Amino acid sequence: TASGLSVKTNRGRLVATDSRIVPLHALVSVPGYHAGTVVPVLDRGGAIKGHRVDVLLPTFDQAKDWGSRLLDVKIYEPLDE
């Protein structure tokens, strides 16, 4: 991942975002993804631009079933120290 952490971090429960919109290490809650529990932003990608979130799913079939959705996502940005 772009964060340098493994995709196995948080038992594979993580998302990718456009880090210009949602920074790495922020926490997000995506309705329907792991029961809406808060998961970390640990990756970004070339196809993830603007207000998009890419959720990591264990299999290709699960990703196809998830598809593309329009959802309200809660974002918890990391605090500056």
C-alpha positions in Angstrom: 0.0 0.0 0.0 1.0 3.6 -0.3 1.2 3.8 3.5 3.9 1.2 3.5 1.7 -1.2 5.5 0.6 -4.6 4.3 -2.9 -5.2 2.9 -3.3 -7.6 5.8 -3.2 -4.7 8.2 -6.5 -4.4 10.2 -7.3 -8.0 8.9 -7.6 -6.6 5.3 -10.2 -4.0 6.2 -8.9 -0.9 4.6 -9.7 1.6 1.8 -7.9 3.7 -0.8 -8.7 7.3 -1.5 -7.4 10.3 -3.4 -5.0 11.6 -0.8 -5.6 15.1 -1.9 -9.2 14.7 -0.6 -8.8 12.2 2.2 -5.3 11.8 3.6 -3.5 8.5 4.3 -4.1 7.3 7.9 -7.5 9.0 8.1 -10.3 6.7 9.3 -13.5 6.3 7.3 -16.9 4.5 7.8 -18.4 3.2 4.6 -22.0 2.0 4.9 -22.2 -1.7 4.1 -18.4 -2.3 4.3 -17.6 -4.4 7.3 -20.9 -3.4 8.9 -20.0 0.3 8.7 -17.1 0.0 11.2 -14.3 2.5 11.0 -11.4 1.4 8.8 -8.1 3.1 7.9 -7.2 4.8 4.6 -3.9 3.0 3.8 -3.7 3.3 0.0 -4.3 5.5 -3.0 -4.4 4.7 -6.7 -4.1 6.2 -10.1 -7.8 5.5 -10.9 -9.0 6.9 -7.6 -9.5 10.6 -8.3 -11.7 13.1 -6.4 -14.5 12.0 -4.1 -14.0 8.2 -4.6 -13.2 5.4 -2.1 -11.9 2.0 -3.1 -12.8 -0.7 -0.6 -10.5 -3.8 -0.3 -12.5 -7.0 -0.6 -11.0 -10.6 -0.2 -12.0 -11.9 -3.7 -12.6 -10.6 -7.2 -16.2 -12.0 -7.1 -17.0 -10.1 -3.9 -15.6 -6.9 -5.5 -17.8 -7.5 -8.6 -20.8 -8.1 -6.3 -20.0 -4.8 -4.4 -19.8 -3.0 -7.7 -19.9 0.8 -7.8 -22.1 2.6 -5.3 -23.0 6.2 -4.4 -22.8 6.4 -0.6 -22.3 8.9 2.2 -19.0 8.2 3.8 -17.9 9.5 7.3 -14.4 10.7 7.4 -12.3 11.1 10.5 -9.1 12.9 9.6 -5.9 12.3 11.7 -5.0 15.1 14.2 -2.0 17.2 13.5 0.5 16.9 16.3 
